[in-house]
Amino acid sequence: MNKTELIEAIAKETGLTKKDAGKAVDAFVDTVSKALKKKDKVQLVGFGTFETVKRAARTGKNPQTGATLKIPASTAPKFKPGKALKDLVNGSKK
């Protein structure tokens, strides 16, 4: 499902116009992105948690040349699904 299909599904589910559903999706993405940029955690009970994790600097290899290169430390976004979402995806009856 891409963004357009998500907006259409939300519009159908809520009775909102596609324009309003699009604004809601954009607002959600922007809000979560800004929170993660500030290193905040966004927890949606029953769905999951968006957070950031620190990745240490490490040494890697270029697969084409075999040359060693340094990969700098970074911060990456992470999503951890909640129990209810895991159960739904795995077909548990709850």
C-alpha positions in Angstrom: 0.0 0.0 0.0 1.4 3.4 -1.0 0.6 6.8 0.5 -2.3 7.5 -2.0 -3.9 4.1 -1.3 -3.5 4.8 2.5 -5.2 8.2 2.1 -8.1 6.6 0.1 -8.5 3.8 2.7 -8.6 6.4 5.6 -11.1 8.6 3.7 -13.3 5.6 3.1 -13.0 4.3 6.7 -13.7 7.7 8.3 -16.0 9.4 5.9 -13.4 12.3 5.5 -12.7 13.7 2.1 -9.5 12.5 0.4 -8.1 16.0 0.9 -8.8 16.0 4.6 -7.5 12.4 5.0 -4.3 13.5 3.1 -3.8 16.4 5.6 -4.3 14.0 8.5 -1.7 11.6 7.1 0.8 14.4 6.4 0.2 15.8 9.9 0.9 12.4 11.4 4.1 11.8 9.5 5.3 15.4 10.2 4.6 15.1 13.9 6.3 11.7 14.3 9.3 12.9 12.3 9.7 16.1 14.4 9.4 14.0 17.6 12.1 11.6 16.4 14.3 14.4 15.4 14.2 15.6 19.0 15.0 12.1 20.2 11.5 11.7 21.6 9.6 8.4 21.6 6.1 8.2 20.1 4.1 5.3 21.6 0.7 4.3 20.2 -0.7 1.7 22.6 -1.8 -1.4 20.7 0.0 -0.3 17.5 3.7 0.2 18.3 6.4 2.6 19.2 8.5 4.9 17.1 11.9 5.7 18.5 15.5 6.4 17.6 18.6 4.2 18.2 22.2 5.1 18.1 24.5 3.2 15.8 28.2 3.1 16.7 30.9 3.9 14.2 32.2 0.8 12.5 34.4 -0.5 9.7 32.9 -1.9 6.5 34.0 -3.1 3.1 33.1 -1.9 -0.3 31.6 -5.1 -1.9 32.9 -4.2 -5.4 36.5 -3.4 -4.5 36.9 -5.0 -1.1 38.4 -1.7 0.2 37.9 -1.0 3.9 35.9 2.1 4.8 34.8 3.8 8.0 31.1 4.1 8.6 30.4 7.0 10.9 28.2 6.8 14.0 24.6 7.7 13.3 21.1 7.9 14.8 18.4 5.8 13.0 14.6 5.7 13.3 13.1 2.4 14.6 9.6 1.0 14.9 8.7 -1.7 17.4 5.3 -3.2 16.9 2.9 -3.6 19.8 1.5 -6.9 21.0 -2.0 -6.2 19.6 -0.5 -5.5 16.1 1.8 -8.6 16.3 -1.2 -10.7 17.2 -3.3 -9.3 14.4 -0.6 -9.9 11.8 0.0 -13.5 13.1 -3.7 -14.3 13.1 -4.3 -14.6 16.8 -7.9 -14.4 17.8 -8.1 -11.5 20.3 
